[in-house]
Amino acid sequence: MKKEDFTQLSTDELIKKKKTVSVVTGTLAGMQIALLGLGIWITMHQGFTALVVIPVALLPILIMNFNMIADIKKELAARNLK
């Protein structure tokens, strides 16, 4: 995946992007935790299902989003903003 160049974005765009990516990442993390818990519960009661594998398969997306947030924070820090 192509890495986005945050130096080309305005400060307002960076703040908006950080807020959006943070909300999406938090929602995805919450849903993955819920899906993992549900998969474990179903596995204990009915046997193994593919629901246990899905949160693990979606983990790289979550990691990429966390890295994007860190990159945006670095760019904002370089511009002396929080």
N, CA, C and O atoms as a DFTB+ gen file, in Angstrom:
328 C
 N C O
     1  1       0.838      -1.175       0.000
     2  2       0.000       0.000       0.000
     3  2       0.885       1.240       0.000
     4  3       1.899       1.299       0.695
     5  1       0.482       2.227      -0.791
     6  2       1.255       3.461      -0.909
     7  2       1.155       4.285       0.374
     8  3       0.067       4.484       0.913
     9  1       2.284       4.751       0.844
    10  2       2.310       5.563       2.062
    11  2       1.929       7.001       1.700
    12  3       2.459       7.579       0.751
    13  1       1.002       7.560       2.475
    14  2       0.517       8.901       2.198
    15  2       1.516       9.942       2.684
    16  3       2.127       9.787       3.742
    17  1       1.677      11.007       1.898
    18  2       2.590      12.085       2.254
    19  2       1.800      13.162       2.991
    20  3       1.068      13.938       2.376
    21  1       1.955      13.203       4.318
    22  2       1.183      14.125       5.134
    23  2       1.722      15.552       5.078
    24  3       1.054      16.484       5.525
    25  1       2.924      15.729       4.535
    26  2       3.478      17.077       4.448
    27  2       2.719      17.921       3.430
    28  3       2.783      19.149       3.480
    29  1       2.004      17.281       2.510
    30  2       1.259      18.002       1.481
    31  2      -0.107      18.483       1.969
    32  3      -0.749      19.296       1.305
    33  1      -0.553      17.987       3.121
    34  2      -1.870      18.345       3.635
    35  2      -1.781      19.567       4.537
    36  3      -0.761      19.811       5.182
    37  1      -2.857      20.319       4.570
    38  2      -2.901      21.462       5.477
    39  2      -3.083      20.967       6.905
    40  3      -3.416      19.805       7.136
    41  1      -2.860      21.862       7.856
    42  2      -2.991      21.496       9.263
    43  2      -4.419      21.088       9.590
    44  3      -4.637      20.118      10.315
    45  1      -5.397      21.825       9.059
    46  2      -6.798      21.480       9.307
    47  2      -7.144      20.111       8.739
    48  3      -7.874      19.341       9.363
    49  1      -6.621      19.810       7.558
    50  2      -6.870      18.496       6.961
    51  2      -6.238      17.390       7.803
    52  3      -6.825      16.321       7.967
    53  1      -5.049      17.642       8.335
    54  2      -4.384      16.649       9.184
    55  2      -5.177      16.384      10.460
    56  3      -5.342      15.234      10.867
    57  1      -5.661      17.445      11.082
    58  2      -6.441      17.282      12.314
    59  2      -7.724      16.516      12.033
    60  3      -8.113      15.643      12.809
    61  1      -8.384      16.842      10.921
    62  2      -9.624      16.150      10.550
    63  2      -9.348      14.674      10.245
    64  3     -10.102      13.794      10.661
    65  1      -8.261      14.416       9.518
    66  2      -7.905      13.031       9.172
    67  2      -7.558      12.233      10.421
    68  3      -7.933      11.067      10.538
    69  1      -6.841      12.862      11.361
    70  2      -6.479      12.176      12.607
    71  2      -7.732      11.800      13.393
    72  3      -7.846      10.688      13.908
    73  1      -8.657      12.731      13.475
    74  2      -9.891      12.475      14.212
    75  2     -10.693      11.347      13.556
    76  3     -11.205      10.463      14.243
    77  1     -10.798      11.381      12.236
    78  2     -11.551      10.357      11.512
    79  2     -10.911       8.979      11.658
    80  3     -11.589       7.994      11.950
    81  1      -9.602       8.924      11.453
    82  2      -8.903       7.635      11.544
    83  2      -8.951       7.106      12.976
    84  3      -9.043       5.895      13.178
    85  1      -8.891       7.982      13.961
    86  2      -8.956       7.543      15.359
    87  2     -10.313       6.922      15.682
    88  3     -10.386       5.893      16.353
    89  1     -11.382       7.548      15.205
    90  2     -12.725       7.004      15.451
    91  2     -12.896       5.665      14.742
    92  3     -13.414       4.712      15.324
    93  1     -12.463       5.593      13.497
    94  2     -12.586       4.341      12.738
    95  2     -11.762       3.235      13.381
    96  3     -12.220       2.097      13.480
    97  1     -10.551       3.561      13.818
    98  2      -9.676       2.575      14.436
    99  2     -10.249       2.089      15.763
   100  3     -10.211       0.894      16.056
   101  1     -10.771       2.997      16.555
   102  2     -11.386       2.609      17.821
   103  2     -12.592       1.719      17.625
   104  3     -12.783       0.746      18.355
   105  1     -13.410       2.053      16.635
   106  2     -14.583       1.232      16.323
   107  2     -14.160      -0.156      15.846
   108  3     -14.714      -1.165      16.280
   109  1     -13.182      -0.196      14.955
   110  2     -12.703      -1.484      14.453
   111  2     -12.119      -2.331      15.576
   112  3     -12.370      -3.534      15.641
   113  1     -11.344      -1.714      16.456
   114  2     -10.755      -2.457      17.581
   115  2     -11.848      -2.995      18.500
   116  3     -11.775      -4.142      18.942
   117  1     -12.855      -2.180      18.788
   118  2     -13.963      -2.636      19.623
   119  2     -14.724      -3.795      18.999
   120  3     -15.080      -4.758      19.678
   121  1     -14.968      -3.689      17.699
   122  2     -15.687      -4.757      17.010
   123  2     -14.849      -6.036      16.954
   124  3     -15.387      -7.137      17.070
   125  1     -13.537      -5.892      16.777
   126  2     -12.674      -7.077      16.760
   127  2     -12.660      -7.761      18.121
   128  3     -12.691      -8.989      18.194
   129  1     -12.616      -6.994      19.184
   130  2     -12.643      -7.581      20.528
   131  2     -13.966      -8.292      20.770
   132  3     -13.997      -9.401      21.304
   133  1     -15.061      -7.645      20.373
   134  2     -16.372      -8.260      20.545
   135  2     -16.488      -9.543      19.714
   136  3     -17.009     -10.551      20.192
   137  1     -16.005      -9.500      18.481
   138  2     -16.068     -10.678      17.610
   139  2     -15.183     -11.808      18.136
   140  3     -15.557     -12.978      18.054
   141  1     -14.030     -11.467      18.667
   142  2     -13.162     -12.493      19.245
   143  2     -13.825     -13.131      20.463
   144  3     -13.813     -14.353      20.616
   145  1     -14.405     -12.295      21.328
   146  2     -15.106     -12.831      22.497
   147  2     -16.267     -13.724      22.105
   148  3     -16.466     -14.794      22.682
   149  1     -17.036     -13.274      21.113
   150  2     -18.163     -14.077      20.633
   151  2     -17.677     -15.391      20.014
   152  3     -18.274     -16.446      20.228
   153  1     -16.591     -15.312      19.247
   154  2     -16.041     -16.522      18.634
   155  2     -15.558     -17.520      19.667
   156  3     -15.761     -18.725      19.514
   157  1     -14.918     -17.028      20.721
   158  2     -14.448     -17.917      21.784
   159  2     -15.639     -18.541      22.515
   160  3     -15.637     -19.733      22.821
   161  1     -16.644     -17.729      22.787
   162  2     -17.838     -18.249      23.470
   163  2     -18.530     -19.325      22.629
   164  3     -18.912     -20.371      23.155
   165  1     -18.691     -19.075      21.331
   166  2     -19.322     -20.061      20.451
   167  2     -18.457     -21.312      20.352
   168  3     -18.982     -22.425      20.323
   169  1     -17.140     -21.142      20.299
   170  2     -16.236     -22.295      20.226
   171  2     -16.362     -23.162      21.471
   172  3     -16.338     -24.389      21.379
   173  1     -16.497     -22.534      22.630
   174  2     -16.626     -23.305      23.862
   175  2     -17.948     -24.072      23.905
   176  3     -18.008     -25.153      24.491
   177  1     -19.001     -23.536      23.300
   178  2     -20.309     -24.166      23.380
   179  2     -20.653     -25.059      22.191
   180  3     -21.377     -26.042      22.354
   181  1     -20.150     -24.738      20.997
   182  2     -20.537     -25.507      19.818
   183  2     -19.373     -26.080      19.036
   184  3     -19.590     -26.808      18.067
   185  1     -18.178     -25.785      19.412
   186  2     -17.012     -26.244      18.665
   187  2     -16.426     -25.104      17.845
   188  3     -16.954     -23.992      17.828
   189  1     -15.322     -25.406      17.165
   190  2     -14.577     -24.381      16.430
   191  2     -15.395     -23.803      15.280
   192  3     -16.068     -24.530      14.548
   193  1     -15.322     -22.469      15.135
   194  2     -15.932     -21.778      13.996
   195  2     -14.928     -20.797      13.415
   196  3     -13.905     -20.494      14.029
   197  1     -15.234     -20.311      12.234
   198  2     -14.349     -19.361      11.565
   199  2     -14.392     -17.977      12.224
   200  3     -13.570     -17.120      11.901
   201  1     -15.322     -17.752      13.125
   202  2     -15.419     -16.454      13.790
   203  2     -14.179     -16.124      14.608
   204  3     -13.900     -14.952      14.859
   205  1     -13.439     -17.134      15.024
   206  2     -12.231     -16.904      15.808
   207  2     -11.106     -16.385      14.907
   208  3     -10.234     -15.652      15.372
   209  1     -11.118     -16.752      13.642
   210  2     -10.042     -16.390      12.721
   211  2     -10.217     -14.968      12.180
   212  3      -9.225     -14.299      11.887
   213  1     -11.446     -14.500      12.044
   214  2     -11.706     -13.204      11.419
   215  2     -11.023     -12.046      12.140
   216  3     -10.401     -11.223      11.467
   217  1     -11.100     -11.931      13.475
   218  2     -10.410     -10.808      14.125
   219  2      -8.895     -10.840      13.917
   220  3      -8.254      -9.793      13.817
   221  1      -8.340     -12.022      13.855
   222  2      -6.890     -12.146      13.627
   223  2      -6.555     -11.724      12.196
   224  3      -5.517     -11.109      11.953
   225  1      -7.437     -12.056      11.253
   226  2      -7.206     -11.688       9.859
   227  2      -7.322     -10.176       9.647
   228  3      -6.678      -9.629       8.752
   229  1      -8.126      -9.507      10.451
   230  2      -8.308      -8.063      10.322
   231  2      -7.277      -7.259      11.115
   232  3      -7.265      -6.030      11.045
   233  1      -6.430      -7.929      11.852
   234  2      -5.428      -7.261      12.671
   235  2      -4.472      -6.371      11.869
   236  3      -4.137      -5.290      12.353
   237  1      -4.011      -6.760      10.669
   238  2      -3.115      -5.871       9.911
   239  2      -3.745      -4.513       9.583
   240  3      -3.043      -3.503       9.550
   241  1      -5.044      -4.479       9.344
   242  2      -5.717      -3.205       9.077
   243  2      -5.632      -2.316      10.314
   244  3      -5.372      -1.118      10.205
   245  1      -5.847      -2.896      11.473
   246  2      -5.779      -2.151      12.725
   247  2      -4.367      -1.602      12.952
   248  3      -4.205      -0.457      13.373
   249  1      -3.368      -2.404      12.679
   250  2      -1.975      -1.977      12.845
   251  2      -1.641      -0.842      11.879
   252  3      -0.967       0.115      12.262
   253  1      -2.106      -0.939      10.627
   254  2      -1.866       0.127       9.657
   255  2      -2.517       1.434      10.107
   256  3      -1.940       2.507       9.933
   257  1      -3.716       1.347      10.684
   258  2      -4.395       2.549      11.156
   259  2      -3.642       3.176      12.333
   260  3      -3.504       4.398      12.395
   261  1      -3.154       2.351      13.266
   262  2      -2.371       2.884      14.381
   263  2      -1.093       3.561      13.879
   264  3      -0.696       4.603      14.400
   265  1      -0.452       2.970      12.871
   266  2       0.746       3.576      12.297
   267  2       0.422       4.901      11.613
   268  3       1.206       5.847      11.690
   269  1      -0.729       4.974      10.946
   270  2      -1.130       6.216      10.289
   271  2      -1.374       7.322      11.320
   272  3      -0.991       8.472      11.106
   273  1      -2.005       6.969      12.428
   274  2      -2.237       7.949      13.495
   275  2      -0.902       8.450      14.048
   276  3      -0.739       9.645      14.297
   277  1       0.042       7.543      14.238
   278  2       1.368       7.935      14.738
   279  2       2.074       8.862      13.750
   280  3       2.716       9.828      14.162
   281  1       1.960       8.579      12.454
   282  2       2.584       9.431      11.446
   283  2       1.952      10.824      11.428
   284  3       2.651      11.826      11.280
   285  1       0.634      10.880      11.579
   286  2      -0.050      12.172      11.610
   287  2       0.384      12.961      12.846
   288  3       0.606      14.169      12.766
   289  1       0.505      12.278      13.988
   290  2       0.949      12.953      15.213
   291  2       2.369      13.504      15.040
   292  3       2.668      14.607      15.498
   293  1       3.238      12.738      14.381
   294  2       4.606      13.205      14.138
   295  2       4.605      14.451      13.261
   296  3       5.355      15.393      13.517
   297  1       3.769      14.460      12.235
   298  2       3.703      15.613      11.344
   299  2       3.153      16.836      12.076
   300  3       3.645      17.950      11.893
   301  1       2.137      16.622      12.901
   302  2       1.594      17.735      13.674
   303  2       2.629      18.257      14.681
   304  3       2.720      19.462      14.916
   305  1       3.400      17.346      15.267
   306  2       4.453      17.760      16.209
   307  2       5.532      18.547      15.489
   308  3       6.086      19.499      16.039
   309  1       5.832      18.148      14.252
   310  2       6.826      18.877      13.475
   311  2       6.350      20.287      13.156
   312  3       7.155      21.198      12.964
   313  1       5.043      20.455      13.102
   314  2       4.463      21.785      12.861
   315  2       4.165      22.503      14.186
   316  3       3.542      23.565      14.196
   317  1       4.607      21.923      15.280
   318  2       4.416      22.471      16.636
   319  2       2.941      22.557      17.018
   320  3       2.508      23.526      17.642
   321  1       2.183      21.549      16.644
   322  2       0.765      21.452      17.017
   323  2       0.528      20.120      17.708
   324  3       1.333      19.196      17.598
   325  1      -0.602      20.033      18.432
   326  2      -0.945      18.770      19.085
   327  2      -2.022      18.065      18.342
   328  3      -2.442      16.980      18.746
